[in-house]
Amino acid sequence: MKNSIKIIREMFKTLDNKEVEGLTLVLEGRIKRIFDILQEEKGYNDNGEVLRDIISNGLDKILDIDK
């Protein structure tokens, strides 16, 4: 089993004809197990919520933002 996150990138057009980027993540192996553990232990409803908080908290830490 792989331990990876595969990211599939697609470009879409909005209703007002602007290009936006869409990303699809494929979680495998250890990464998937970590997401499953976080979902169960922290009460997330799905992996989208887990990813949202990982990105948000990670950006805050990288940018050194205090809330």
Sequence and secondary structure as in RCSB ss.txt:
>XXXX:A:sequence
MKNSIKIIREMFKTLDNKEVEGLTLVLEGRIKRIFDILQEEKGYNDNGEVLRDIISNGLDKILDIDK
>XXXX:A:secstr
    EEEEEEEEE TTS EEEEEEEEE HHHHHHHHHHHHHHT SSHHHHHHHHHHHHHHHHHT   
